[in-house]
Amino acid sequence: MSTYTGFHTSDDFSENQFAKGEYLKKSLPDSYLQGQDLGAEYLKWSVGSKTEVDFLNTPDLVCFSHLRWDFVYQRPQHLLTRFAKTRRVFFVEEPAATSDNSWCLEISKRECGVWVVVPRLPEAISEKEAIALQKLLLDALFADAQIQAPVLWYYTPMAMPFTHHIRASAVVYDCMDELSAFKGAHPELQNRESHLFSLADLVFTGGRSLYEAKQHQHSDVHAFPSSIDVAHFTQARNPVDEPTDQASIPHPRLGFYGVIDERMDLALLDGIAQARPGWHLVIVGPVVKIDPVTLPRHANIHYLGGKSYQDLPSYLAGWDVALLPFARNESTRFISPTKTPEYLAAGKPVVSTSIRDVVRPYSDEKLVHIADTVPKFVEAIAAALDQGQSDSTWLNRVDSFLSLNSWDRTWQQMNDLIEKAISARNQTRRNSTQQKAVASSQPLQAEAKRPSPVNASTK
């Protein structure tokens, strides 16, 4: 199933209607069709890993994401692994297809403590059926794992149809991209986002430009631009073992890592390679949503495929300049590349196209080079190759800037806001309960004060 597809159904559709359909009569147990809850037999916990409620005083966090946990290590992984130190975290992915008519939730625990939940659904079912099945499976998971009033954390608004009924301690929308601008975006995505805005207590954005786009759509929006695990990426400043697939590539090396998709300026890569045959472009990352045939092919462009987060510093260490060759289009209008501070922490000069969240603050602080055309980009790379000799203060300024931009700091600020939101929700519930109690007692008080018919007639 497509990464950004999601599912949509009409508001008057329910899983009870779905349960009466021919498909589910073959799949659901008789007990469910008779009105009982879906049993835990539809949950496939990994062997020996079934969770217990081990954070009794802290609400669980259940995240709904358009990204796969094991795809590329980025913002969700950085944040949720930190949340998993203080509470149970369930990361619910978009559905994956099964080859037969079976369906279930596959649940496994990662070393970081995060529970990864994958709905496995038959490929041929309709969107309505898929939504209903996901709701049934989630309700079964909540019952079996004793998840009560969790923090609901959304990366995709497309989860709204099967999650909006869940009672939450707080609802958070961590908006890391303008998904509606991406290739293959679902036509209902913006409507779902509006629904999510109406339910969310907090909205976080992955960059300043995205904050500016969302700040008028919700009353409590906070910008949290891409942060950095400094200790991890500063490893690239020290001698490391050269990866075998990079060791034979000549210098100077111009490197990029990340997802290669419609956001990449392929014409720019092609132009650089042709303009300077002696420079070698090292491209690390998976190709997604575009045809690999469209990638520029030259002797000095080297596509090394995807690498693990742990291996990135060893590749960075062997580069002379790091690149952000993003196209200037709707899909990049609001991006805030996590790799910008990562490249800088590795001590590598950076050349980028004029992405707004790179220009502000990195170019404004004279930490990166900005260029958009092939000639200007080539000129900027040449300046970056000479940067160590021409600007001896650059690395000190980089370190000073990054010292205030850690994932630990971002997580702590987010966590503090969530705790305040939980307290506010609890206070609202208490106030509502008190108001209902007062309202219910008023008729009795009025009745007690009303004169009896006998007394009234004697006056």
N, C-alpha and C positions, 0 to 999 in steps of 0.2 A: 504494500500500500504506500502511496506517496507520502513523503515526509510532512507536507503541509495540507493534506487533503481534509482531514477531519470528517465529521458527520453532522447531518442536519435533519431535524424532524419537526413536524408541526407541533405547536404547543398543546394541542388537545390529544396527542398520542400518548399512551401509557404502556408500561410493560405488561399490565394486566390484559389489555387488548391484544398485545403481541403473544401472550401466553396461550391465547385461544387459537392462534394460527396453526396451520397444518405443519409448518416446519418444527415448531417447538413441541408440538404434541409428540413428536418422535424423539425429542431430546430432553425435555424436562421431566423430572420424576412426578409421579401422581400426586405426591404430597404438596408440591408447589401448585399444581393445577387446582388443588382443593383449597388453596389459600394460605398454605404454610410458607415459611421462608425457604429460600434456596439453600440446600445443604452444603457443607464444607467439602463434600466429595468433588466439587468443581474447582477446588483450589489445589494446585500442585506445588507444595513447598519443596524446596531442594532438600535432599536427604540430611537429616539431623540439624536443620537450620530453622525450624519453626520458632517464631519470635514469642517471647514472653513480655509482659508489661514490666519493664525494668526501670522506667522513669515515671514513678507513680505521681509525682507532683508537677509534672511538666506535660502540657498537651503534645500529643504526637503531631508530626508535620507530614501531610500528604501532598505531594507535588504532582502536577499533571503537565507533561512535557511533550512537545513535538519532536524533541531530539532523543536519540538513543543514548543511554548511559555509556555504552562502550564504543561510541562512534568517535567523537573528538572531545578531548578533555578541555572544558572551557568554563564559562561562568557558572552554570548550574552545578557542576562537580565541585568547583572551588567553594561555593557557598554551602551546599548541602552536606558535604563531608564535615564542615565545621559545625553545622546544626546537629549532625549525628552524634557529636560528643556530649550533647546535653539533652537529647530527646530521641525517640524513635523517628526515623525518617523513611517514608515509603515513596519511591519514585515510580510513578505510573506512566508507562510509555503509551504511544499510540498503538492500535492493534497490529498484530502480525498475522498473516494468513496461515491457515492449516490446509493440508492437502486433502483432508477428508471432511466429514461433517462434525467432527469433534470440536469442542470449545471449552476453554478453561482459563484460569489465571496461572501463569508460571511465576513463582516467587522465589527469589534467591538473594542471599546476603553477600555483599561485597566486603572486602577486608576493611574498608573504611567505616563499616557499620550501616551503610545505606541498604535498604531492602528494595530491590529492583523488581517491579511488577509488570509483566507483559501479558496483555489480553491476547489469547489465541482464538481467532474466530474463523469460521468458514468463509472462504473468499467470495462465494457466490451470493451471499445474503445481501439484502437491501440495507440502505442507510438506517431506516427505521429499526430494522432488526438488530443491526450492529449497536445502535444507541441503547436499545432495550437490554441487550445482552450485557453490555458493559455496566449498566446500572445494576442489574441483578448480581453480577460477579463482584462489583465493588461492595454492595450491601452485604454479600456473603463474607467478603474479606473483613469488613468492619466488625461483623459479628464474631467471626472466628478469632481475630487478632485483638479483640476487645478495644477497638479504636473508638473513642467517644469524644465528641466535640473537638476535633483536631484543628490545627492551623491548616487551612487550605491554601496552597501556594501554586499559582498558575503561571506557566510559560506560554500556554496556548489557550485562547478563549474557546477553541472548538470543543473543549471538554465540558462546557456549560450544560448542554442538554442532559447529560447523565450524572451531573454532580450538584446542580443548583439546589437540590432538596436536602443536602447534607447539613446538619446543624454544626456550625463551626465556632471555635473560640475566636478566630479572626480569619479574614480573607485577605490574601496578599496577591497582587498582580505584579510580578517582576517582568516588566516589558523590556526585553533585551534587544528586540528588533521590530521594525515595522513589517510584520509578516504579510500584511495585505499587499505590499509592494513586491513580494518575492514571486518567482516563477512558480506557477501551479497553485497559487493561493485559492482557497475555497471562496466562492462568491458570497457565502454567508459570514465570512470571518469578521467583517466590520460590525455586523449586527450582533454577533456573539460577543465581540469586545465591548460594545455598548452595554450589553447585559452584565458583563463582568464588572465594568465600571460602576454600575448601579449597586452591586453587592459588595464590592471591595471596601475594606477599611483603609488599606494602604496601597499606593501604586509606586513602585520603584522603576526607574528607567536606567537603561544601560549606557546612557551618555547624555551630554548636555543638549544636543540638538533634538533628541527624542523627548527629553524633558520639556523643551519649548513647544513641541508638537502636542504633548499630552496634558500640560499643566492646566488648561482650561476645561478639561473633560472630567476632572475629579478634584475634590477639595483638599486632598492630602497626597500630593505627588512629591517624590524626592528623587533627585538625580544621584545615581551611584555609578560613575563611569568605570571603565575597566580598571581593575586593580592588578596587583603584582605579588607573586611569591618571590621576593628578592633572593632569598637564600638558594632557591632552586636554579634560577637563571644566572646568578653570578658565578655559578660553577663554570660557565663558558669562558670566563676570564682567565681560567687556569688551564695548564696543559691537561688534555684528556686524550684517551685513545680514539683515534680517528675511526669513524664507522667505515666498514669495508666497502660499502657501495659509494662512498664519497671520497675515499682516500686517493683514488687515481685521477680525480678531476683537477685540472690545472688551476692555478691562481691567475688573476684575481677572481674570486668567487662572489657572485651576487645572489643572495639566498632569499627564499620565501618559504614559509610553512603555513598551512591552513587549508581550508576546503577550497577546491578549485571548481567554481561554478559560474553563474551568470554575472557575478560581481567582479570577476577578474577581467582586466583589460588585456585581452589576448593580442590585439593589434599592437599595443605598447610593448609587450614582451617580444613579439616578432620584430618590431622596429629596432629595439635595443640589440637583439642578437645579430641582426644584419649590419647595424651601424658599427659595432665593435666585435668582430669575430674572435678577438683575443680574450674577451671577457666571457666567463662561463656562468650561466644562470642555473642555479640549483633549486628545483621546485619540489618541495616536500608536502605531500597531502593527497587525500582521495579526490577523485573526479566525480562530481555529483551534479545531476540535472542538466548536464550538457554532454554532447557527443564527444568522446575523446578524439575523434577524427578531426575535430575543429581546432585542436591544440596546435600551436606553431611547432614545426619540427626543423631543427637545425643541429649541426654537430656540437654547438656550444650551449644547447639547452638540455638539461638532464632532469628527467622526471623520476623521482625516487619512490613515489608512492607514499602511503600513510605511515606515520611512525608514532610510537607511544609518547605520551607526555614525559615520561622519565627519560627518554632518549633525546629529546629536543636540544638540551644544552650541548650534547656532544656534537650535534650537527652545527649548531650556531657557532661553536668555538672555531670551526674551520672556515667560516665565512669572513670576507673582507668588508662587505656592505650588506645590510639587510633591506629588503624591498617591501613596499606596500603598493603594488601595481593595480590598484582598484579602478574599475571603470567609473565614470561619472554618470550614473543613471538613477532611476527611482529606487532600485534595490540597494543602493549604497548611500542614499540621501541621509539616512539617520544612523548609519553604523558607527560603532565606537570600537575599533579593532583592539582586542585584548593583546594582540601580539606587539602593539606599539611599545608599551612599557616593558614587555618581555625582551624585545630586541635591545632596548636601551639598558636594561639591567645586565644583559650579556656583554655590554660594552661595545656594541656594534653601531657604527654610524647608520642612520636610517634615511632612506629616500622614499617619499610617498607622493601619490597624487593628492590633489587638494580636497581630501575628505574633511568635512567641517570639524569633526571631533578629533582629527589629527592636527589640523591647523590651530584649533583652540583646544588645548593650551600648548601643545608641543612645539609647533612652529613659532607661536608667539613668544615662547621662552627660548627660542633659538636652539632647540634640542634636535630638530629634524630638518631635513631639506625637503622642499615642496616644488614639484614640477608636474606638468600635465602633458605636454607634447613630447614626442620622441627626442627632438634635438635638446630641449630643455632638461629632460630626464637624464639623457646621456651626460650633459654638462653637470648636472647635480651629482651624479654618481662619481664623476671625475673629481669633483670637489670633496665628496665624502671619502674617497680613497686617500686623499691628502689631508684629511681632517686631523689626524693625530699629530701632524707636524705643524698645522696652521692654527690650531686652537687647543692649547694645553690645559685650559680650564674647563673644557667641555664635560669630561667625565665627572669632575667634582660637582658641576651643576646638575648633571643627571642624577647622581646619588642623593643630592639634597632634595631634588624634586620628588624622587621615588620614595624617600623616607616617610612621606605622609600619605602614601597610596597603597597600603598593603591590604590583602584580602582579609586578614585578621581584623583590621580596623573597620573595613566595610561591613563584615559580618557582625561585629559588636554593635555598630550603629543601627543596622537593620534589626538586630535582636532587641535592642532597647525600644525601638519604635513599635515592634510587635507586642512587647510586654505592655506598653502603654495602651495599645489598641485593645488587647485582651481585657485590661482593667476597665477601659471605657465601655466595652460591650457588657461586662459583668455589672457595672453600675447602671447601665441603661435597663438591663433585665430586672435589677432590684427595684429601680424606680417604677418600672411598668407593673411589677408584682404589687408594690405598695399602692399604686393608683387603682389597680383593679380591686384590691382589698377595701380601699376607702369607698370606691364606687358601689361595691356590693353591699356595704353596710349602710349606705345612705337611705335606701328605701325603708329599712327597719327603723332607723332613727326618725324618719318622717312619720312612720306609722305610729311610733310611740308618742309623738307630740300631738298627733291629730286628736281632737276631742271626740268622745264617744257620741253616738247618735242621740242617746238619752239626754246627756248633759247639754248638747247643742239645742235640743228642742225646748228645754226649760228656761233658756235665756231669752 
